Amino acid sequence: MSVIQWRFPGGGEALLSTVGEKAGGRMKVGATSGCVLHGPYLELPPGHCTARVILAGPGKGLVKMEISAAKGTSVLAADTFDTAGGRALELTATIPDYTPDCEVRLFAKGRVDIEILRVEIDLDRVMPTEALHPDRPIGFESKKSYADKIKSGFFEKYMSGPNVMEIGYKGYLGATVPIVPQAIGVDVGYPGYEGATFPFADESFDAIYSSHCFEHIDDWLGVLRDWYRALKVGGFLVIVVPHQLLFERKRHLPSPINPDHKRFYTPMTLLAEIEAAFEENSYRIRHFVENDAGFDYSIMPYQGTDGCYEIELVIEKIVKPFWHPDDGSVRAYPAGDFRTSLPKTNPWELTLDLTRKHECQIFGPYIGLGASDYIAEFHFDWEGGPVPDLILDIGMFAERLTMIELKKDGRDFSSGIIELPFTNPKNGEIFEFRTYIGGTTSEAKPKFKGVVVRYAGR
């Protein structure tokens, strides 16, 4: 799938208005005429573009919506909408070639009052057919080992997916292009890039590539987590940084070669940041190399450097397993451990049937616990939909110890994790955890993932 999805909050810097007021991530607009919204001024590759203006609720008045380029002088699509009719104004256009300064515009046709949550742009792109070539005009550092990586299959293995992003691709040379033909190049000043976050939907990219850029970023933790958010499961994060013992060859900042470097890296310190940023068992290292190809060890530190002097790291984003490493205080019981009247298609989840009300669909796994206080976490996946009408309880043999009715409780359970504390009065008692369908039916198909039992002590 080659669809790239941009997401721009109404209150962000990428969306502009001379009459709108930004607050709380939104834009409130009240006007009687003129252009009330424009931006984000993207360069779009050729493809089929769908733009949406998402409103906080029904508005008032008519607006003309455009997808345009060249500062509005080239209108690619236009239509008129009554903002009272719904929460999304949607327009499609064909992008014929690489087109700079693409934007979404709204014009008031009489009195208009609206509140804009965000602008969404989805592009089903035409994939380039250009083959990789050693002479591709990429960044200076990437260029050094580019031919070797083509020959070894590095790009084929890690960066051949349809959606790739290169961060910091311009470097100091100018006139550079992204690392592979299908890559989107992002650099300082990119619309919607406001420091640590990127204007792309979750799981947008098959690969994210950064070479000799990460060491320039202050908020390394926020940036790493946002890269991970934008990466698809099964996608690859490729990070290349200068090696402290090859490039700087100095113990402490500042760098003698590039004063803008915020951190020095060795393999150990780079991995330490990775482990701090990502949850355990949410990624795997697929490639980790100290690249000193052509490095001249006879050159003294005060004489500069030559050749390659970097650390290459490739991480694959994986589906985080339900289980936790057992430390004696927490234990996970996946869906496959439970008894059920539902079809079992895999050991990791059970799809609830909400059309069968007042039914206990999941129960078990009948575990013995020592005398103490505990917290049971029921894990569900609502798939972004509303929280269903469910009753969860914990039983000790036939006795119900505690329960919760999600619809009546009123708390926010959108995360899909519901905690129920309970107490085991004496060693060896047997417990089960049950899920009942309430009295409201639905065609939704939420998934039960399992129960995590945490020791809470006394």
ABEGO torsion letter per residue (X at the ends): XABBBBBBBAABAABBBAABBBBGGBBBBBBABEBABBOAGBBBBBEBBBBBBBBABBBBEBBBBBBBBGGGABBABBBBBBAAAEABBBBBBBBABBBBGBBBBBBBBEBBBBBBABBBBBBBBBBBABBBBAABBBBAAAAAAAAAAAAAGAAAAAAABABBBBBGAAEAAEGBBBABAABBBBBBGBBGBAGABBABBBGABABBBBBGAAAABABAAAAAAAAAAABBBGBBBBBBBBBAAAAAGBABOBBAABAABABBBBAAAAAAAAAAABBBGABBBABBBBBABGBBAABBAAAEBBEBBBBBBBBBBBBBBABBBBAGABBBBBAAABBBABBBABAABBBBBAABBGBBABBOAGBBBBBEBBBBBBBBBAGGBBBBBBBBBBBBEABBABBBBAAAAGBBAAAGBBBBBBBBABBGBBBBBBBBBBABBBABBBBBAEBBBBBAEX
